Amino acid sequence: MAYVQRGKEGTILECLRNGQPLHHIPVLDLHTHVGSSSRLYYVPRSTERYVEPYVNRYGVDHMLTFTLSSTSDAAVKNRNAYRWMDEFPTKISVLTALHAAFPGDWIGLLQEGAERGARGIKLLTSYQGVKELDVDFSPAFDFARTRSWIVLNHDWVCEEHLADYAGAYPDVTFVIGHPSLPIDSKKRLMSRFDNIYQSTCAAFVMPGFSLYNTEDLYKMLPLDKILFGSDTLDLDLGTAIGPIAYANIPERAKEMILGENALALAQKIGWDLSFIEQTYA
């Protein structure tokens, strides 16, 4: 396939406007959901038959995914996500979701996740009726540290809490799930710790999920620490790619955010995505 010239200003936006997939650059979405039912709503098209043509339409090479809602039995929800990964091994990797109210279940869930090929942990205390500062995540992070895993938290309630964990677990990569921590906190955290990253997920939902849009993140954070996330399949991929495509930032920055930063992170932690790298070599 002849790829569109990378780095040419306006290419990503032109593809989006014309309904063309972004096949000229790697696109990795590191904040997605599978499963159709949650405590708050229902996602009817969250099926294996639908998802592959859907993500291919936008040119997404790989998705880091987890259960849509971990407010009930996390084991059942996780197994559904693992089934998706088994069905689409080159398209989907999974984070094991934990329920903050049941720490006694964590190690069993994580052991099963490791056996099934999970790449890390998903936290979502704010949806589980638990206050984040009342939970000690150390047992889960002790498990993650020897595996160079990713921990994606929906959000962190304060800078100090994330700083404590990032400092204690330098071999764990912490991804802030939504752009909601104050930007000065993020800047301080990223200047101190090499293992903290920011997802763009729902950056267009202001102020509900985000305090900052794509341009704000580009101006104020290290570019290589910004990772593309969409919240698909409960949000549409277009609502995540669109704000990046239309952002008043350089084309090169858009390419890095949409995929190259994630590939660099994968290399750093030993997550083998070489099949994607070879496609764009």
C-alpha positions as CSV (number, residue, x, y, z in Angstrom):
1,M,0.0,0.0,0.0
2,A,1.2,3.5,-0.8
3,Y,1.1,5.5,2.4
4,V,0.2,9.2,2.5
5,Q,3.2,11.4,3.1
6,R,3.7,11.7,6.9
7,G,4.3,15.1,8.4
8,K,2.6,17.0,5.7
9,E,0.4,19.7,7.4
10,G,-3.3,19.0,7.3
11,T,-3.0,15.3,6.2
12,I,-4.8,13.9,9.3
13,L,-7.6,16.5,9.1
14,E,-8.0,15.9,5.3
15,C,-8.3,12.1,5.9
16,L,-10.9,12.7,8.6
17,R,-12.9,15.1,6.5
18,N,-12.9,12.7,3.5
19,G,-13.9,9.7,5.6
20,Q,-10.5,8.0,5.0
21,P,-8.8,5.8,7.6
22,L,-5.5,7.1,9.0
23,H,-3.5,4.3,7.3
24,H,-0.4,6.6,6.7
25,I,0.5,6.7,10.5
26,P,0.3,4.3,13.4
27,V,-2.8,4.9,15.6
28,L,-3.0,3.3,19.0
29,D,-5.9,3.9,21.3
30,L,-4.9,3.3,24.9
31,H,-8.3,4.0,26.6
32,T,-11.1,1.9,25.3
33,H,-13.9,-0.2,26.7
34,V,-15.6,-3.5,25.7
35,G,-18.8,-4.9,27.0
36,S,-22.3,-3.6,26.5
37,S,-23.7,-3.1,30.0
38,S,-22.8,-0.6,32.7
39,R,-24.4,0.9,35.8
40,L,-25.3,4.0,33.8
41,Y,-26.1,3.0,30.2
42,Y,-26.1,0.3,27.5
43,V,-23.9,0.1,24.5
44,P,-25.7,-2.0,21.8
45,R,-22.9,-2.3,19.3
46,S,-20.2,-3.6,21.6
47,T,-19.9,-6.9,19.8
48,E,-17.0,-8.6,18.1
49,R,-18.7,-8.6,14.8
50,Y,-19.0,-4.8,14.9
51,V,-15.7,-3.7,16.4
52,E,-13.1,-4.7,13.8
53,P,-14.7,-3.0,10.8
54,Y,-15.5,0.0,13.0
55,V,-11.9,0.6,14.2
56,N,-10.6,-0.2,10.8
57,R,-12.8,2.6,9.3
58,Y,-10.7,5.1,11.3
59,G,-7.4,3.3,10.9
60,V,-6.8,2.3,14.5
61,D,-4.0,-0.3,14.6
62,H,-4.4,-1.4,18.2
63,M,-6.6,-0.8,21.3
64,L,-5.7,-1.1,24.9
65,T,-9.1,-2.0,26.4
66,F,-10.9,-3.1,29.6
67,T,-14.4,-3.8,30.8
68,L,-16.9,-1.0,30.3
69,S,-18.0,-1.2,33.9
70,S,-16.3,-2.8,36.9
71,T,-19.1,-2.0,39.4
72,S,-20.2,-5.6,39.7
73,D,-18.2,-8.9,39.5
74,A,-14.8,-7.9,38.0
75,A,-13.9,-11.5,37.1
76,V,-16.9,-12.0,34.8
77,K,-16.3,-8.6,33.2
78,N,-12.6,-9.3,32.7
79,R,-13.1,-12.7,31.1
80,N,-15.3,-11.0,28.5
81,A,-12.4,-8.6,27.7
82,Y,-10.0,-11.5,27.5
83,R,-12.3,-13.3,25.1
84,W,-12.1,-10.2,22.8
85,M,-8.3,-10.2,23.0
86,D,-8.3,-13.9,22.1
87,E,-10.5,-13.2,19.1
88,F,-8.4,-10.2,17.9
89,P,-4.9,-10.7,19.3
90,T,-3.2,-8.1,16.9
91,K,-6.0,-5.6,17.5
92,I,-6.7,-5.7,21.2
93,S,-4.7,-5.8,24.4
94,V,-6.4,-5.8,27.8
95,L,-6.0,-4.3,31.3
96,T,-7.4,-6.2,34.2
97,A,-10.1,-4.3,36.0
98,L,-10.2,-4.3,39.8
99,H,-13.1,-3.4,42.2
100,A,-11.7,-1.1,44.9
101,A,-14.2,-2.3,47.5
102,F,-12.9,-5.9,47.3
103,P,-9.2,-5.9,47.7
104,G,-9.3,-9.6,48.7
105,D,-10.1,-10.4,45.1
106,W,-7.3,-8.5,43.6
107,I,-4.4,-11.0,43.5
108,G,-6.6,-13.8,42.1
109,L,-7.9,-11.4,39.4
110,L,-4.3,-10.2,38.6
111,Q,-3.0,-13.8,38.4
112,E,-5.7,-14.7,36.0
113,G,-5.0,-11.5,34.0
114,A,-1.3,-12.4,33.8
115,E,-2.0,-15.9,32.6
116,R,-4.4,-14.5,29.9
117,G,-1.8,-12.0,28.7
118,A,-3.1,-8.7,30.3
119,R,-0.9,-5.7,30.0
120,G,-1.8,-4.0,33.3
121,I,-4.5,-2.8,35.6
122,K,-7.6,-0.5,35.3
123,L,-8.8,1.4,38.3
124,L,-12.2,3.1,38.6
125,T,-12.9,3.9,42.3
126,S,-15.1,6.9,41.5
127,Y,-17.7,4.6,39.9
128,Q,-17.4,1.9,42.6
129,G,-18.7,3.9,45.6
130,V,-15.2,4.0,47.2
131,K,-13.1,7.0,48.1
132,E,-9.7,6.7,46.4
133,L,-7.7,8.0,49.4
134,D,-9.3,5.2,51.5
135,V,-7.8,2.5,49.4
136,D,-4.3,1.1,49.5
137,F,-3.4,-0.1,46.0
138,S,0.1,-1.4,47.0
139,P,-0.8,-5.1,46.8
140,A,-1.9,-4.7,43.2
141,F,1.1,-2.5,42.3
142,D,3.5,-5.0,44.0
143,F,2.1,-7.5,41.5
144,A,2.5,-5.1,38.6
145,R,6.0,-3.9,39.3
146,T,7.8,-7.1,38.3
147,R,5.8,-7.2,35.0
148,S,6.4,-3.6,33.7
149,W,2.7,-3.2,33.6
150,I,0.5,-0.2,32.9
151,V,-1.9,1.2,35.5
152,L,-4.6,3.3,34.0
153,N,-6.8,5.1,36.6
154,H,-9.9,6.9,35.5
155,D,-8.5,9.8,37.4
156,W,-6.4,10.7,40.5
157,V,-8.0,12.8,43.2
158,C,-4.8,14.7,44.0
159,E,-1.2,15.1,42.9
160,E,0.3,13.8,46.1
161,H,-1.4,10.4,45.9
162,L,-0.2,9.7,42.4
163,A,3.3,11.0,43.3
164,D,3.5,8.6,46.2
165,Y,2.8,5.6,44.0
166,A,4.9,6.8,41.0
167,G,7.9,7.2,43.3
168,A,7.4,3.8,45.1
169,Y,6.8,1.9,41.8
170,P,9.2,3.3,39.1
171,D,8.7,0.1,37.0
172,V,5.0,0.7,36.8
173,T,3.6,3.1,34.1
174,F,0.8,5.3,35.4
175,V,-1.6,6.7,32.8
176,I,-4.0,9.4,33.9
177,G,-7.2,8.3,32.3
178,H,-8.8,11.8,31.7
179,P,-7.3,15.3,31.6
180,S,-8.8,16.4,34.9
181,L,-6.0,17.0,37.4
182,P,-4.9,20.6,37.4
183,I,-2.3,21.2,34.7
184,D,0.3,22.5,37.2
185,S,0.0,19.3,39.1
186,K,0.6,17.3,35.9
187,K,3.6,19.4,35.0
188,R,5.2,18.9,38.4
189,L,4.5,15.1,38.3
190,M,6.0,14.7,34.9
191,S,9.0,16.7,35.8
192,R,9.6,14.4,38.7
193,F,8.6,11.0,37.4
194,D,9.4,9.4,34.1
195,N,6.6,6.8,34.5
196,I,3.6,9.2,34.4
197,Y,1.6,9.8,31.2
198,Q,-1.6,11.6,30.2
199,S,-4.4,10.2,28.1
200,T,-6.4,12.6,25.8
201,C,-9.6,10.6,26.6
202,A,-12.8,12.7,26.6
203,A,-10.7,15.9,26.4
204,F,-13.7,17.4,24.5
205,V,-16.0,16.8,27.5
206,M,-15.4,20.0,29.5
207,P,-15.7,20.3,32.4
208,G,-17.3,16.9,33.1
209,F,-14.2,14.7,32.3
210,S,-11.6,17.2,31.4
211,L,-10.3,20.6,32.4
212,Y,-8.1,20.9,29.2
213,N,-8.4,20.4,25.5
214,T,-5.8,19.0,23.1
215,E,-4.2,22.3,22.5
216,D,-3.9,22.9,26.2
217,L,-2.2,19.6,26.7
218,Y,0.2,20.2,23.8
219,K,1.2,23.7,25.1
220,M,1.7,22.7,28.8
221,L,2.8,19.1,29.0
222,P,5.8,17.2,27.5
223,L,4.6,16.1,24.1
224,D,6.0,12.6,24.4
225,K,3.9,12.0,27.5
226,I,0.5,12.5,25.8
227,L,-1.3,9.3,24.7
228,F,-4.3,9.0,22.5
229,G,-7.5,7.6,24.2
230,S,-11.1,7.7,23.0
231,D,-13.4,5.9,25.5
232,T,-14.8,3.9,22.5
233,L,-17.0,1.8,22.3
234,D,-19.2,3.9,24.6
235,L,-18.0,7.1,22.9
236,D,-17.4,7.3,19.2
237,L,-13.9,7.3,17.9
238,G,-14.6,10.4,15.8
239,T,-15.2,12.4,19.0
240,A,-11.6,11.6,20.1
241,I,-9.7,11.8,16.8
242,G,-11.6,14.9,15.6
243,P,-10.4,17.2,18.4
244,I,-6.8,16.2,17.6
245,A,-7.2,16.5,13.9
246,Y,-8.7,20.0,14.2
247,A,-6.3,21.2,16.9
248,N,-4.1,24.1,16.1
249,I,-0.9,22.2,16.7
250,P,1.8,20.9,14.3
251,E,1.0,17.8,12.2
252,R,4.1,16.1,13.8
253,A,2.6,16.5,17.2
254,K,-0.7,15.0,16.1
255,E,1.2,12.0,14.7
256,M,3.0,11.5,18.0
257,I,-0.1,11.8,20.1
258,L,-2.2,9.4,17.9
259,G,0.3,6.6,17.9
260,E,4.0,7.2,18.0
261,N,4.2,8.0,21.7
262,A,2.4,4.8,22.5
263,L,4.8,2.8,20.4
264,A,7.7,4.4,22.2
265,L,6.1,3.5,25.6
266,A,5.6,-0.1,24.4
267,Q,9.3,-0.4,23.5
268,K,10.3,1.1,26.9
269,I,8.3,-1.4,28.9
270,G,8.8,-4.5,26.7
271,W,5.3,-4.6,25.3
272,D,5.8,-6.3,21.9
273,L,4.0,-4.3,19.2
274,S,6.7,-4.9,16.6
275,F,4.1,-6.0,14.1
276,I,2.8,-2.4,14.0
277,E,6.2,-0.9,13.9
278,Q,7.1,-3.0,10.9
279,T,4.0,-1.8,9.0
280,Y,5.2,1.8,9.2
281,A,8.9,1.2,9.0
